[in-house]
Amino acid sequence: MKKVIQSLVDRYRLLESMAQCCCESDLHPAQGFFRFGKDAICFGRCRSGRVADSAAAPLDDVFESISVNGQGLCLPFDPDEIVGNLLSERAFAQGERSLLDSAVRGAYYALRPLLFKDIRKYFQRAYMTAKSKASFPDWPLDWSVERTLEKLLAELMRTQELASVPFVWFWPDGCSCAAILTHDVETAKGRDFCPQLMDLEEKKGLRSSFQLVPERRYSIRPALLASMRERGFEVNVHDLNHDGRLFVDHARFLRRAKAINQYGRSMGARGFRSGALYRNLNWFGALDFEYDMSVPNVGRWEAQYGGCCTVMPYFVGTLLELPLNTVQDYVLFELWGKYSIELWKEQARMIREKNGLISFLIHPDYVMEDRAWGVFNQLLDFICQFQAQESVWFALPGQVNDWWRQRAQMSVAGDGQGNWRIEGPGSERARLAFAELKGDSVVYRVTEGRAGRSSL
């Protein structure tokens, strides 16, 4: 059965005619892990049914099972299913957590107000250390989606004998990657410290977003919201009351989502992030926001294990997900006791190599102490330097949301003579790019405008 690989079109905005393959219609019903080539881990169904329950087990490689016939490239799995499973975290069964896991989390949050800070950190460190021993997703970043899509594109190019494939470059004005800085405000002290963060960031020419908890934790003063917006910062909603129970029960979630949506409208917020990055992507349709920032690239050190295995934005229904793909300051400072920006720098450079979205999360609550404040200063200096040296588009989350939605409406068009152009609203900032084969890898060439010529 011939089909368009929609996940490939969505990622690259390339011609559908260049993203067609044949997929088996009688896939084995068993779901599990397998490989597509040496380094692309997949989760889902395949023709052979030789799948593993764990990514740590020896994995069958389906690459040798692909073939070519009169209809083109034939795959022993459904690529959209595989990519969708990774992006929605189905490999981790997040929507079906065990009753024991829910009970333990419920007991922890019930006792949390009674526990001393050091005791809380002890339990958190023990829980996350146990989770961190897993081999998948990879740490400190996981590229499973990128590797799968690049492998698919490479095989399609070989099959169709294409020297290059035109597509809409990922970021406006030809920038190599994008970066956002976000702040989750957890306590009244953190709320009161926000102006100092804004002062420092303004001095360095940066702007960020603040996610505020609308109930119980503290009051949200209209003057603070007005000041943030007047100074060019962004305001989003952070959970409902940050009690760790937003996604425990579906009926309760729907009631809370209704209240969260009302707060979003009253605050004029377009974005959302859940408390402690708890999430169930199957329920996200009840959130009335344009974008969400609750899914980590790899949740190795988060309260909820998992990860979307990509460094790019992606749609969950009509909601745009901006994944968190750098380590949280809380993990560095409070759990590891590391006051250094080296891991942030490493992750930023890795994401730059994949032309992705670098997403930082810094809590006002955890940078008030002098040592942490100094590290935060270093991080801002690095961001400024990295932005200039690597042609990084530093933006607000809302700006990334606007661009990615515009890009989703763009397409490439050709004249049959190897000349290509980008069409669609907002394309004046877009850049035409070409995917080209270099050995077994796909490399990118970005043009200086929205039109160019290939060797097709």
N, C-alpha and C positions, 0 to 999 in steps of 0.2 A: 504494500500500500504506500503510494507516494504522498508525502506531506511536506509542508513548509516547517522548518525548525523555528518556531516562533521565538523561542528564547534567544536564538542567534540573531534574529532580526531585531528584537527588542534591545539587545546589548549593543549592536553595531549600527543599527539603522541602515542596513545594506539592502540591496534588491532581493525580493523574495525569490526570484528566479535563481539566485546564487546560493540559496539556503534550503534547497530541496533535497530530500533523501527518501529512501524506501525503508519503512519500518515493519518489522514482523508483526502480523496481526494476531498470532497465537503465542504470545509470551507466556512463560511459565508463571503460575499465580504466586509462587513464593517470592517474598520481598526480602532483600538483605544487601550486604555489601559485596562489591566486586570492583575490579579495576578496568579502566579504559586506557590502556597503555601503561607505561612504567609508573607514572606519578599522579594519575588522575583517579581519585577514589570516588566511587559512585554508590548510590543507595537506591534500590528499587527492584524492578523485575527485569529479567533477561530471558533470552530464548532457552538457554540450557537449564536454567533453574539452579545452577551451581553458585549459590550465594551463601555468605557467612553472616552469623548473628552479630559479629563484632568486627570492627575495622582492624583490630589487632590480630585477627586470625589470618592464616595464609589465604590470599584472595585470588580468585580466578580472574584471569585477564581476558576480556572479551575482544580485545583488539584483533586477535588472529581470526576471529569469526566474522569480521566485516568482509563484504564482497562488493563487486561491481557487476551490474547487468545492464540491459538495454535502457533501464529507467534511471541509472546512475548509482550512487553510493547506497548500499544496503546495510543497515545497522541491526544488530541483534538485540536492541533495546529501544525504548522510546526516549529520545534525548530531552524532550520537554518535561517528561515525567521525572527523569533523573535530576535535572536542574531544579525543577519545582520542589522536589523532595528536599534538596539541600537548602534552598532559600527559605522554605517553610519549616525547617528543623524536624521533618518527619522521621529522620534517622534517629532522633532522640526521643520520639514519642512524647513530646511535651504536652500534648493535649490529654494524655492518659497517664499522668503521674500516679504512682502507687498511693494507696490509702495511708501506708506507713509514712511515706515521704511527706504527705500533706499533714499528717498528724504531728510529726516531729517539728515541721515548720510552724504549725499552729501553736504548739506548746512553747516553742522558742519565743515567738512574738508575744505570747501571753505573759511570759516571765521576764521578757526583755527589760521592762521598766524597773524591775526589782534587782537586776544584775548590775554589779559594778562594771565599769568600762573594761578593765583588764580581763574579767571573766568572760564578757561578751566577745572580746577579741580572741580569747583562747578557744571558745567554741567555734567561732567563725574560721579561725586558722585551721583547726583540726578538720572541719567539714570540707573546706576548700582544698586542703592538702590531699585529702583522700580522693577528691574528684580530679585533682591535677595530674594523677598518675596515668590517666587514660591516654591513648596514643592518637585519638581523633576527637575533635579537630586538632590540627597541628598547632603548635605554639612556637613563636609568639604571634604568628598569623597563619591563616589557612587559605590556600588558593584553590580549593577543589572546584569551585564554579569556574574560575578563570581558566584553569587547566583543562577542564572538560570542554568549554566553549572554544578555546584556542585549538585543541586537538580536533574538534569537529570541523572548524573552519579550515584547518590545514588539509584534512582528508578530502573535504569538498573541493578545495582548490586543485589538489592533485587529480581527483577524478574528472573534473571539468577542464583540466589543463589550463588553469588561469594563472598567469604570472602575478597578477595583483587583483585585489578586490577593493573598490571604492566604498567608503562609508563616512558617516558623519562623526567627526572627532568628538571625543567624550566631553571636552570642556570648552567654554567660550574663548575666543581670541587665541586659540592654539595653545593655551596653558597646558603644562605637562601633567598637572594633577590639581586637585582642589583640597582645601582644608577648612575646617570649622572648629571653633572653640566654644564649648558649652559649659554652663555652670548649673548644677542641681543644688538648690538651696533647701537644706534639711531642717534647720532650726531658726529660732528668732535671732540668735547671735549671728548665724550665717546671713540672714536677711539684712541685719544692721551693718554687716561688713561689706555688702555689695557695693556701696558707693566707693570704697577704697579700691576695689577691683576695677571699677569703671575708670577711676582717676588714673591708675597705673596703665591700663590698656590704652586709654586715650593718649597718654604721653608717647606711647610707642606706635600710635597710628592704627590700632587694632580695635575691632568691635566683636562682641560675642553675644550669645543668647543666655538668658536666665530662665530656668524652669522653676516655677514657684508652686508650693503645696497649698491648695485652696482651703483645706479644712483642718481644724484642730491644732496643727503644729504651731501656727502663728497667724497673725492678721496680715493681710496684704493691703498696704496703705495706697490709696489712689495717687498720692504724691510721688511715691516710689515708682509706680508704673509710668506715670507721666515723665518723670526724670529719665528713666531708662530709655523710653522712646525718643524723647527730645534730644538725647545725647547719641542717638543712632544705634542703640542696643535693641535686642529683641526679647520679647516676653513670651514664654510658653507655659503650659500646664504640666505640673509634675505630680502624677498620681491623683488621688483624692485626699487621703489622709496619711499615706505612707506607712500603713500598718502591716505591709507584707501579705495582705490577704485579697488583693484585687482580683487575682485569677484563680482562687481556690475553688470557687463554686460558680457555675455559669449563671444561675438566676441572680445571685448576689452581684456578679459582675455587670449584668445588664442594668440592674438598679443603680449601681455606682456609675456606670458609663453614662447614664442619663444625666446624673448630677455633674459629672466631669464635663460633658458637652455644654451644659448650661454655664458652667464656670468659664469654659473656653470662649463662649460667645460674649459673656460679660467682660472678660479681660481682653477681648480682641486678639486671642491667641490662635495661631494657625498650626502650631505643632504641639506634640505630646511626648512625654517620656514617663514610663511607669517607675514606681519606687523599686530600687534594687534591681532594676532590669528584669523583673518578673514579667512573663508574657505567655500568651497562647495566640499564635497568629490566626488560628481558626476563628477567633472571636473578634478580631480587629475591625470587622465590618460595622460593629456597633459604635465605634469611635468616630465622631464627626469632626475630623481634623484633616488637614491636607497632607501632613507628614508626621511620622513617628520616628523616635530615636531610641527604641527600647531593645533592639536586637544586637548582641555583640557578634563580631566576626568569629571569635572563638571564646566561649564562656568557660574557659578553664578555671578562672579565678573569680567567677561571679556566683551569686547566691543560687542561681539556677543554671545548671550545666547545659551546654549545647553550643549553638553558633550557626550563623547563616553561611559561613565559608566563602564569603565574597567581600571585596573592598569597594564595590560599586553600589550606588543606590539601586533600588528595584521596587516595583509596585506589588503591593498586597491588596488586590482588588483596586479600589480607587485611591488607597492610601499609599503614599510614597515612603518607603523605609530608608532612612539614612543610618546605616549600621555603625555602631561604635567599634572601632578597630584599633584603639590603643589602650594601654593599661590605665585603669582608674588611679587617681591620686591616693584614694583610700587604701588600695591594695599595696601601693609602693610604701606609703608613709606608715600606715597603721598596722598592717599585717606583716610586711617584710622588714620594716624599719630602714628602708633604703631612701636616702635623700639625695637623689641623683636624677638627671634627665637622660642618662645614657640609653635606657630602654625606649623611651619616647623617641629619641633620635634614631635608633635602630629601626623601630617600626615605621617612622615617617619615611625613611629612606627606602625601606622595602616596599611601601605602598607607592612611593614615587616611581619605582621601577615597573609597577603594574599600572601606572597612570590612574590610580584610584582616588577615593575620597579619604583624606586623613581627618579623623574625628577625635578631638580631645575632650575629656570630661574632667573638670576641676571643680571641686566643691569649696565654696567660700568657708564652710565649717572646718575644713582640714588644712587651710593655708594661713590661718590667723597667727599661728606660732611662728616665731622669727625664722627658724631653720627652714620650715616649709615655705614661708613667704619668699625666702631667698631662692629656693629651688624654682618656685613659680616665676620669679623674675628671670631666671636663667632660661626657662622654657619660652617665655615671651620673646626674649632676645634671639633664641634659636629660631622661632617661628619667623621673625622678621628677616633674619639672615637667610633662612631656607627659602622664604618667599621670593627674595630678590635673586638668589643664585640659581634656583631651579625653576623659575617661571611658574610659581604656584599661584593659583587663584584662591586667595583667602577671602572667604565670603561668610555671610550669615546663613544659617540653615534655611531660612525662607528664600534666600536668593538661589541656593542650590536647588531647592524645590521648584522654583519658577523655571530655572534653566532646564532641569531634567524633564519637566512637563512639556516645555517648548520643543526640546530635542525629540521627544517621543512623537511629535507631529511632523517632524522633518523627514525628508527622503532624498535619495540621490537619483538623478536622471541623466541619461546619456544620449548622445546624438548618433550612436552607431559607428562613430569614427574614433572612439577612444577618448572623447572629450566628456567630462562629467561636471555636474554642478549640483549644489544643494538647494532644495526648494522647501518652502514652508515658512510660517510666521516665526520671526526671530532669527532667521537664518543669516542676517547681516553680521551677527557675531560668531557664526559657526565657521568651522574650517573643514575643508575636504581632506580626508586622509585615505591612505591606501594600506591594506594589509598585504604583506609580501612574504613569501617563503624564504627562509634562510636555514638550509638543512632540514631538520625536523621541526623547526620552530617558526612561529609567525612573528614578524617584526612589523613595526608601523612607521609610515612616512607621512608627515603632516605637511600640507601645502600652506602657502601664505594667504590663501583666500578661500572662498567657498566654491571655486571652480578650478579644474585642473585636468591634466591629461595622464592617461595610464598607457600601459603597453598591452592592453587586452587585445 
